[in-house]
Amino acid sequence: MVDHHPSAVIVVPMHERADILLDLLDAITEVRVSNPEFRASVLSALRLAMSIGLLRAGRLYSLHRDHRVKAIIAHGPAGQGEEADLALVSAVAEDRSIMRQQGVFAYPLGKDRHLFGVLLLEDVADDVGRFLADIFLQWHAVAEFIDIEKAELVDENYQLRQEINTQFSDEHIVGVSGRFRQVVDSAVRVARSVATVLIQGETGTGKELIARLIHTHSPRANRPFVAVNCGALNDGLLETELFGHAKGAFTGALSDRKGRFEAAHGGTLFLDEIGEVSATMQVRLLRVLQEMEVVRVGENQARKLDVRIIAASNRDLLEEVRAGRFREDLFFRLNVVTLVIPPLRQRTEDITVLFEHFLNHHCRRNCRYIRHVDRQVFELMRQYHWPGNVRELENYVEKMVVLAPGDEISADLVPISLAAYAGAGEQSATNADFDRLARQHLRQQIGDSIAAGREDLYDRVRERWERYLLRELMETVDDNKSRAAQILGITRNTLLNRLRAYSDLNRTWND
């Protein structure tokens, strides 16, 4: 027989029980703080309430949203069987009100759309039951929020890892040349070891890409990959960035902070541009690499590390050692395995496949469709000496995708800075080179216009050269429009009107 709960069951006077409940609340709070885990907290609360005679037994039935039982947390001898319990829980879940069945009181934990569970208490006063039910409802809500947040974080972490693994997977290591594939194969082989790796290559050749490839193929793949650009920070900043600092170690150190070495514990630390580090920092780095322990700035405590080191430099570190600018002992500590990435000008067969890779990537990013690429574009690119290597190639491809007026990339979209150097080897192009190439481009545009019967040649040529002029000028003067107008010999308003005509150049032109 299940009845709706009538009047409260009074065991002791109300004013005395109020003091007891306050003491119980203090005790419950103390155990909750020491162990906030939901099940442990509920068991401790039931045990405390029983120990001072406020109830004989208690059971909390946690429910799914469809009212199926998710978990049972029980303490004390049950006065009825599980079938009777489940029938009472089902009735309360349906009615969402307090009920009683042969000395067992049932309290719904939640009244609106979401019922977290049902609390069954035996031989309990109504105010004590409501008191425990309110506490358990709060705990249940917090526990579910934490579970949802944790699940979201786990899912986000998984997605980020998948994205990173996809971005740096083998299929995104683009190149067909033998020298480059040899570097990739060596990187995969060395990944399975714990050896320190030194990657050398010019700026833009993809040193971090190879470092991440090593990490993703290593047993540490599910641990952190932490990258630090050593050349971007002065000694003071680099020291705290790498080693961390203690609270109060210097002005502004308001709390303890772990460094990148500690952040990479169990994983991989990538020290980019290691050749830029000062002699003082080289000494500190050497000690950390030898002892595999780090001391935070402002502390004396040494912290043990488990970190795989990958270093990179665009300089020839052996030459730096011979010149006395890099410590020999640090060089040999880093130079366990060396991978040298060839510059793009030494693997011209990769230019076409890299171009296609970046073309597809930036077409997707910019919602563009390119149907055809003029063969002369590839010819010009193969003649160029690529001081910025793969990074420079990607930059040029993105510009051409953005600037293409239709679904074709023609030779006139090739940046002048590239076309002027094409065929000039590794030396700067002379005026004669530039004049020759400029005339070649103009002849082709004239021929194309005549063949197509177009009558806008002047506007097309002026727009193209003006666009390049404005872009280079604004970058040179750091977007200072007044200065740019002065150099051009025009008014600021005239300059703004010309800039607005080229929406792809728009940054802060409207101010």
C-alpha positions as CSV (number, residue, x, y, z in Angstrom):
1,M,0.0,0.0,0.0
2,V,1.5,3.3,-1.1
3,D,0.1,6.5,0.5
4,H,1.0,10.1,0.0
5,H,3.0,11.3,2.9
6,P,0.8,12.9,5.6
7,S,1.9,15.0,8.5
8,A,5.5,14.9,9.7
9,V,6.7,12.2,12.1
10,I,8.0,13.9,15.2
11,V,10.6,12.1,17.2
12,V,12.2,14.9,19.3
13,P,11.1,18.5,19.9
14,M,11.6,20.7,16.8
15,H,14.0,23.2,18.5
16,E,16.3,20.3,19.6
17,R,16.2,18.7,16.2
18,A,17.1,22.0,14.5
19,D,20.4,22.0,16.5
20,I,21.0,18.4,15.6
21,L,20.4,19.1,11.9
22,L,22.9,22.0,12.1
23,D,25.5,19.8,13.6
24,L,24.7,17.1,11.0
25,L,25.1,19.7,8.3
26,D,28.6,20.7,9.6
27,A,29.7,17.1,9.8
28,I,28.3,16.3,6.3
29,T,30.0,19.4,4.9
30,E,33.4,18.4,6.4
31,V,33.3,14.9,5.0
32,R,32.1,16.2,1.6
33,V,35.1,18.6,1.4
34,S,37.5,15.8,2.3
35,N,36.0,13.5,-0.4
36,P,33.7,15.2,-2.9
37,E,33.0,12.0,-4.9
38,F,29.2,11.6,-5.1
39,R,28.9,8.0,-3.9
40,A,31.3,8.4,-1.0
41,S,29.5,11.7,0.1
42,V,26.1,10.0,0.1
43,L,27.3,7.0,2.1
44,S,29.0,9.3,4.6
45,A,25.9,11.4,5.1
46,L,23.6,8.4,5.6
47,R,26.1,6.9,8.0
48,L,26.3,10.1,10.0
49,A,22.5,10.5,10.2
50,M,22.2,6.9,11.4
51,S,24.9,7.3,14.0
52,I,22.9,10.0,15.8
53,G,19.6,8.1,15.5
54,L,17.9,10.2,12.9
55,L,17.1,7.2,10.7
56,R,17.4,3.4,10.6
57,A,18.4,2.9,7.0
58,G,18.7,4.7,3.7
59,R,18.9,4.0,0.0
60,L,19.3,6.4,-2.9
61,Y,18.2,5.2,-6.3
62,S,19.8,7.2,-9.1
63,L,17.7,7.3,-12.2
64,H,18.3,7.8,-16.0
65,R,16.1,10.3,-17.7
66,D,13.7,7.5,-18.7
67,H,13.5,6.5,-15.0
68,R,15.5,3.3,-15.3
69,V,17.7,2.7,-12.3
70,K,21.3,3.9,-12.9
71,A,22.8,3.2,-9.5
72,I,21.9,2.3,-5.9
73,I,23.7,3.7,-2.9
74,A,22.5,2.0,0.3
75,H,23.5,2.0,4.0
76,G,21.8,0.1,6.8
77,P,19.5,-3.0,6.9
78,A,16.5,-2.7,4.5
79,G,13.1,-3.2,6.0
80,Q,11.6,-4.3,2.7
81,G,12.7,-6.2,-0.4
82,E,14.0,-4.8,-3.7
83,E,10.8,-5.3,-5.5
84,A,8.9,-3.2,-3.0
85,D,11.6,-0.6,-3.3
86,L,11.4,-0.5,-7.1
87,A,7.6,-0.2,-6.9
88,L,7.8,2.7,-4.6
89,V,10.5,4.4,-6.7
90,S,8.4,4.0,-9.8
91,A,5.4,5.5,-8.1
92,V,7.3,8.5,-6.9
93,A,9.0,9.0,-10.2
94,E,5.6,9.1,-11.8
95,D,3.9,11.3,-9.3
96,R,6.9,13.5,-8.3
97,S,5.7,13.7,-4.7
98,I,6.8,12.4,-1.3
99,M,5.2,9.0,-0.5
100,R,5.3,6.5,2.4
101,Q,5.0,2.7,2.4
102,Q,5.1,0.8,5.7
103,G,7.6,3.0,7.4
104,V,9.7,3.7,4.3
105,F,9.6,7.4,3.2
106,A,10.3,8.2,-0.5
107,Y,11.6,11.6,-1.6
108,P,11.8,12.6,-5.2
109,L,15.1,14.3,-6.1
110,G,13.9,16.9,-8.6
111,K,10.4,18.0,-9.4
112,D,10.4,19.5,-12.9
113,R,11.4,17.8,-16.2
114,H,14.5,16.1,-14.8
115,L,14.2,13.6,-11.9
116,F,17.7,12.7,-10.7
117,G,16.6,9.9,-8.4
118,V,14.5,8.8,-5.4
119,L,15.7,8.7,-1.8
120,L,14.2,6.0,0.5
121,L,14.6,6.5,4.2
122,E,13.3,4.3,7.0
123,D,12.1,5.5,10.4
124,V,12.9,9.1,9.7
125,A,11.3,12.4,10.7
126,D,9.9,14.5,7.8
127,D,12.2,17.5,8.3
128,V,15.2,15.2,8.4
129,G,14.1,13.4,5.3
130,R,13.6,16.7,3.4
131,F,16.9,18.0,4.7
132,L,18.8,15.0,3.3
133,A,16.8,15.0,0.1
134,D,17.7,18.6,-0.5
135,I,21.4,18.0,0.0
136,F,21.4,14.9,-2.2
137,L,19.5,16.7,-4.9
138,Q,22.2,19.4,-4.9
139,W,25.0,16.9,-5.0
140,H,23.2,15.0,-7.8
141,A,22.9,18.1,-9.9
142,V,26.5,19.0,-9.4
143,A,27.7,15.4,-10.1
144,E,25.7,15.4,-13.4
145,F,27.0,18.8,-14.4
146,I,30.6,17.6,-13.7
147,D,29.9,14.4,-15.7
148,I,28.6,16.3,-18.7
149,E,31.4,18.8,-18.5
150,K,33.9,16.0,-18.2
151,A,32.4,14.2,-21.1
152,E,32.4,17.4,-23.2
153,L,36.1,17.9,-22.3
154,V,37.0,14.3,-23.1
155,D,35.1,14.6,-26.5
156,E,36.8,18.0,-27.2
157,N,40.2,16.5,-26.3
158,Y,39.5,13.5,-28.5
159,Q,38.5,15.7,-31.4
160,L,41.5,18.0,-31.0
161,R,43.8,15.0,-30.9
162,Q,42.1,13.6,-34.0
163,E,42.4,16.9,-35.8
164,I,46.1,17.2,-34.9
165,N,46.8,13.6,-35.8
166,T,45.1,14.2,-39.2
167,Q,46.9,17.4,-39.8
168,F,50.2,15.9,-39.1
169,S,49.6,12.4,-40.4
170,D,51.8,10.9,-43.2
171,E,49.3,11.9,-45.9
172,H,49.9,15.5,-45.1
173,I,53.6,15.2,-45.4
174,V,53.7,16.2,-49.0
175,G,56.7,15.4,-51.2
176,V,57.9,12.9,-53.8
177,S,61.6,13.8,-54.0
178,G,64.0,11.1,-52.8
179,R,65.9,13.4,-50.4
180,F,62.7,14.5,-48.7
181,R,61.1,11.0,-48.5
182,Q,64.4,9.8,-46.9
183,V,64.0,12.4,-44.1
184,V,60.3,11.3,-43.6
185,D,61.3,7.6,-43.4
186,S,64.1,8.4,-41.0
187,A,61.7,10.4,-38.8
188,V,59.3,7.5,-38.6
189,R,62.0,5.1,-37.7
190,V,63.6,7.3,-35.0
191,A,60.1,8.0,-33.5
192,R,60.0,4.6,-31.8
193,S,63.1,5.4,-29.8
194,V,63.7,7.8,-27.0
195,A,66.7,9.4,-28.7
196,T,67.0,13.2,-28.9
197,V,66.6,14.5,-32.4
198,L,68.1,17.6,-34.0
199,I,66.3,18.8,-37.1
200,Q,68.1,21.3,-39.3
201,G,66.8,23.1,-42.3
202,E,66.1,26.6,-43.7
203,T,63.2,28.7,-42.6
204,G,59.9,27.3,-44.0
205,T,61.1,23.8,-44.8
206,G,58.7,22.2,-42.3
207,K,60.9,21.4,-39.3
208,E,57.9,21.5,-36.8
209,L,55.9,19.3,-39.2
210,I,58.6,16.6,-39.0
211,A,58.9,17.1,-35.2
212,R,55.1,16.4,-34.9
213,L,55.4,13.5,-37.2
214,I,58.0,12.0,-34.9
215,H,55.7,12.6,-31.9
216,T,52.6,11.1,-33.5
217,H,54.5,7.9,-34.4
218,S,56.1,7.5,-31.0
219,P,54.8,5.7,-27.9
220,R,54.2,9.2,-26.5
221,A,51.6,10.1,-29.1
222,N,48.8,10.4,-26.5
223,R,50.9,12.6,-24.3
224,P,51.6,16.4,-24.7
225,F,53.5,17.8,-27.6
226,V,54.8,21.2,-26.4
227,A,56.5,23.6,-28.8
228,V,58.7,26.6,-27.8
229,N,60.2,29.1,-30.2
230,C,63.5,29.9,-28.4
231,G,64.4,32.7,-30.8
232,A,61.2,34.7,-30.1
233,L,62.0,35.3,-26.3
234,N,64.8,37.1,-24.4
235,D,66.7,35.3,-21.7
236,G,64.4,36.3,-18.8
237,L,61.2,35.3,-20.6
238,L,62.7,32.1,-22.0
239,E,63.9,31.0,-18.6
240,T,60.4,31.3,-17.0
241,E,58.8,29.9,-20.1
242,L,60.9,26.8,-20.1
243,F,61.5,26.2,-16.4
244,G,58.5,27.9,-14.7
245,H,58.6,30.1,-11.6
246,A,57.6,30.2,-8.0
247,K,55.1,32.7,-6.6
248,G,56.9,35.9,-5.7
249,A,60.1,35.0,-7.7
250,F,59.9,38.4,-9.4
251,T,57.5,41.3,-9.8
252,G,54.3,40.0,-11.3
253,A,54.8,36.4,-10.3
254,L,51.4,36.2,-8.5
255,S,51.3,32.4,-8.4
256,D,53.3,29.3,-9.1
257,R,53.6,28.4,-12.8
258,K,55.0,25.3,-14.4
259,G,57.3,25.7,-17.4
260,R,57.2,24.0,-20.8
261,F,59.5,21.2,-19.6
262,E,57.0,20.3,-16.9
263,A,54.0,20.7,-19.2
264,A,55.6,18.2,-21.6
265,H,56.2,15.6,-18.9
266,G,55.6,12.2,-20.4
267,G,55.5,13.7,-23.9
268,T,57.7,15.6,-26.3
269,L,59.2,19.1,-26.0
270,F,60.1,20.8,-29.3
271,L,62.8,23.5,-29.0
272,D,62.5,25.5,-32.2
273,E,65.3,27.8,-33.3
274,I,67.7,26.4,-30.6
275,G,70.6,28.2,-32.4
276,E,69.3,31.6,-31.2
277,V,69.7,30.8,-27.5
278,S,72.3,32.8,-25.6
279,A,75.4,31.3,-24.0
280,T,73.9,31.7,-20.5
281,M,70.7,29.8,-21.5
282,Q,72.8,27.1,-23.3
283,V,74.4,26.3,-19.9
284,R,71.0,26.0,-18.2
285,L,69.6,23.9,-21.0
286,L,72.6,21.6,-20.9
287,R,72.2,20.9,-17.2
288,V,68.5,20.2,-17.6
289,L,69.1,17.8,-20.5
290,Q,71.9,16.0,-18.6
291,E,70.1,15.6,-15.3
292,M,66.5,15.5,-16.7
293,E,65.3,17.6,-13.9
294,V,64.2,21.3,-13.7
295,V,64.3,23.9,-11.0
296,R,61.7,26.7,-11.2
297,V,62.9,30.3,-11.0
298,G,62.8,31.3,-7.4
299,E,62.9,27.7,-6.0
300,N,65.6,25.3,-4.9
301,Q,63.5,22.1,-5.4
302,A,64.5,20.0,-8.4
303,R,61.6,18.3,-10.3
304,K,62.3,15.1,-12.2
305,L,61.3,15.0,-15.9
306,D,60.3,12.4,-18.4
307,V,60.5,14.4,-21.7
308,R,61.6,13.5,-25.2
309,I,63.6,16.4,-26.7
310,I,63.4,17.4,-30.3
311,A,65.4,20.5,-31.3
312,A,65.5,22.5,-34.5
313,S,67.6,25.2,-36.1
314,N,67.8,27.0,-39.4
315,R,71.5,27.4,-38.8
316,D,74.2,24.9,-39.3
317,L,74.9,24.2,-35.6
318,L,78.2,22.5,-36.3
319,E,79.4,25.7,-38.0
320,E,78.1,27.6,-35.0
321,V,80.2,25.4,-32.7
322,R,83.3,26.0,-34.8
323,A,82.6,29.8,-34.7
324,G,82.3,29.6,-30.9
325,R,78.7,30.7,-30.8
326,F,77.2,27.4,-29.7
327,R,78.4,25.1,-26.9
328,E,80.0,21.9,-28.2
329,D,78.8,19.8,-25.3
330,L,75.2,21.0,-25.8
331,F,75.5,20.3,-29.5
332,F,76.5,16.7,-28.9
333,R,73.8,16.3,-26.3
334,L,71.2,17.4,-29.0
335,N,72.9,15.7,-31.9
336,V,72.1,12.1,-31.2
337,V,70.1,11.8,-34.4
338,T,70.2,14.6,-37.0
339,L,67.6,15.1,-39.8
340,V,68.4,17.6,-42.4
341,I,65.5,18.8,-44.5
342,P,66.5,19.9,-48.0
343,P,65.4,23.4,-49.2
344,L,62.7,23.5,-51.8
345,R,65.0,24.7,-54.5
346,Q,66.9,21.4,-54.2
347,R,63.7,19.3,-54.6
348,T,61.9,21.1,-57.4
349,E,59.9,18.0,-58.3
350,D,57.9,18.6,-55.1
351,I,56.7,22.0,-56.2
352,T,53.9,20.7,-58.3
353,V,52.5,18.3,-55.7
354,L,52.8,20.9,-53.0
355,F,51.1,23.5,-55.2
356,E,48.1,21.1,-55.7
357,H,48.0,20.3,-52.0
358,F,47.9,24.0,-51.0
359,L,45.5,24.8,-53.8
360,N,43.0,22.2,-52.6
361,H,43.4,23.4,-49.0
362,H,42.9,27.1,-49.7
363,C,40.1,26.5,-52.1
364,R,38.2,24.8,-49.3
365,R,39.0,27.5,-46.8
366,N,38.0,30.3,-49.1
367,C,35.0,28.5,-50.8
368,R,36.6,28.8,-54.2
369,Y,36.8,26.4,-57.2
370,I,39.8,26.5,-59.5
371,R,39.3,24.5,-62.7
372,H,42.6,25.2,-64.4
373,V,46.2,26.4,-63.7
374,D,48.2,27.8,-66.5
375,R,51.3,25.7,-67.2
376,Q,53.5,28.8,-67.2
377,V,52.7,29.2,-63.5
378,F,54.5,26.0,-62.7
379,E,57.4,27.0,-65.0
380,L,57.9,30.2,-63.2
381,M,57.8,28.5,-59.9
382,R,60.3,25.9,-60.9
383,Q,62.8,28.7,-61.8
384,Y,62.4,30.5,-58.5
385,H,64.9,30.0,-55.7
386,W,62.4,29.9,-52.8
387,P,64.2,31.7,-49.9
388,G,61.1,31.1,-47.8
389,N,60.7,27.4,-49.0
390,V,57.4,25.6,-48.5
391,R,55.9,28.3,-46.3
392,E,56.5,30.9,-49.0
393,L,55.0,28.6,-51.6
394,E,51.8,28.2,-49.5
395,N,51.6,31.9,-49.1
396,Y,51.8,32.5,-52.8
397,V,49.2,29.8,-53.6
398,E,46.8,31.3,-51.1
399,K,47.2,34.8,-52.7
400,M,46.5,33.4,-56.1
401,V,43.4,31.6,-55.0
402,V,42.1,34.7,-53.3
403,L,42.9,37.0,-56.3
404,A,41.8,34.7,-59.1
405,P,38.9,36.5,-60.8
406,G,37.3,33.3,-62.0
407,D,38.0,29.6,-61.9
408,E,41.5,29.8,-63.5
409,I,44.9,30.7,-62.2
410,S,46.8,32.4,-65.0
411,A,50.4,33.5,-65.2
412,D,49.5,37.1,-64.6
413,L,48.5,36.2,-61.0
414,V,52.0,35.0,-60.2
415,P,53.3,37.6,-57.7
416,I,55.8,40.0,-59.3
417,S,58.3,39.3,-56.5
418,L,58.4,35.7,-57.7
419,A,58.3,36.4,-61.5
420,A,61.1,39.0,-61.2
421,Y,63.4,36.4,-59.7
422,A,62.5,33.5,-61.8
423,G,65.4,32.3,-63.9
424,A,67.9,34.5,-61.9
425,G,69.3,31.7,-59.8
426,E,70.0,32.5,-56.2
427,Q,71.1,36.1,-56.9
428,S,68.8,39.1,-57.0
429,A,67.3,39.8,-60.4
430,T,68.8,42.7,-62.3
431,N,66.8,45.5,-63.9
432,A,67.3,43.8,-67.2
433,D,65.7,40.6,-65.8
434,F,62.8,42.5,-64.4
435,D,62.3,44.4,-67.7
436,R,62.4,41.2,-69.7
437,L,59.9,39.4,-67.5
438,A,57.6,42.4,-67.3
439,R,57.6,42.7,-71.1
440,Q,57.0,39.0,-71.4
441,H,53.9,39.3,-69.2
442,L,52.6,42.3,-71.0
443,R,53.0,40.7,-74.4
444,Q,51.0,37.7,-73.1
445,Q,48.2,39.9,-71.8
446,I,48.1,41.9,-75.0
447,G,47.9,38.7,-77.1
448,D,45.2,37.2,-74.8
449,S,43.1,40.4,-75.1
450,I,43.4,40.5,-78.9
451,A,42.5,36.8,-79.2
452,A,39.5,37.2,-76.9
453,G,38.4,40.4,-78.5
454,R,38.4,42.2,-75.1
455,E,38.6,46.0,-74.9
456,D,39.6,46.4,-71.2
457,L,43.4,45.9,-71.4
458,Y,44.3,49.2,-69.9
459,D,42.1,48.8,-66.9
460,R,43.2,45.2,-66.3
461,V,47.0,46.1,-66.5
462,R,46.6,49.2,-64.4
463,E,44.5,47.3,-61.8
464,R,47.1,44.5,-61.5
465,W,50.1,46.7,-61.1
466,E,48.3,49.2,-58.8
467,R,47.1,46.3,-56.6
468,Y,50.7,45.1,-56.2
469,L,52.0,48.6,-55.6
470,L,49.4,49.4,-52.9
471,R,49.9,46.0,-51.2
472,E,53.6,46.3,-50.9
473,L,53.5,50.0,-50.0
474,M,51.0,49.5,-47.2
475,E,53.0,46.6,-45.8
476,T,56.2,48.6,-45.9
477,V,54.7,51.6,-44.0
478,D,52.8,49.3,-41.5
479,D,49.4,50.5,-42.8
480,N,50.1,54.2,-42.2
481,K,47.8,55.7,-44.8
482,S,49.0,59.3,-44.4
483,R,52.6,58.2,-44.9
484,A,51.6,56.1,-47.9
485,A,49.7,58.9,-49.5
486,Q,52.6,61.2,-49.0
487,I,55.0,58.7,-50.8
488,L,52.5,58.3,-53.7
489,G,52.1,62.0,-54.0
490,I,48.3,61.8,-53.7
491,T,45.7,62.9,-51.1
492,R,44.7,60.6,-48.3
493,N,41.1,60.5,-49.5
494,T,42.3,59.4,-53.0
495,L,44.4,56.6,-51.4
496,L,41.4,55.4,-49.3
497,N,39.2,55.3,-52.4
498,R,41.8,53.2,-54.3
499,L,42.2,50.9,-51.3
500,R,38.5,50.4,-51.0
501,A,38.4,49.4,-54.7
502,Y,40.5,46.3,-53.8
503,S,38.4,44.5,-51.1
504,D,41.0,41.7,-50.8
505,L,43.5,44.3,-49.5
506,N,41.1,45.7,-46.9
507,R,42.4,45.6,-43.4
508,T,41.8,49.0,-41.7
509,W,41.2,51.1,-44.8
510,N,37.8,52.4,-43.6
511,D,39.2,54.5,-40.8
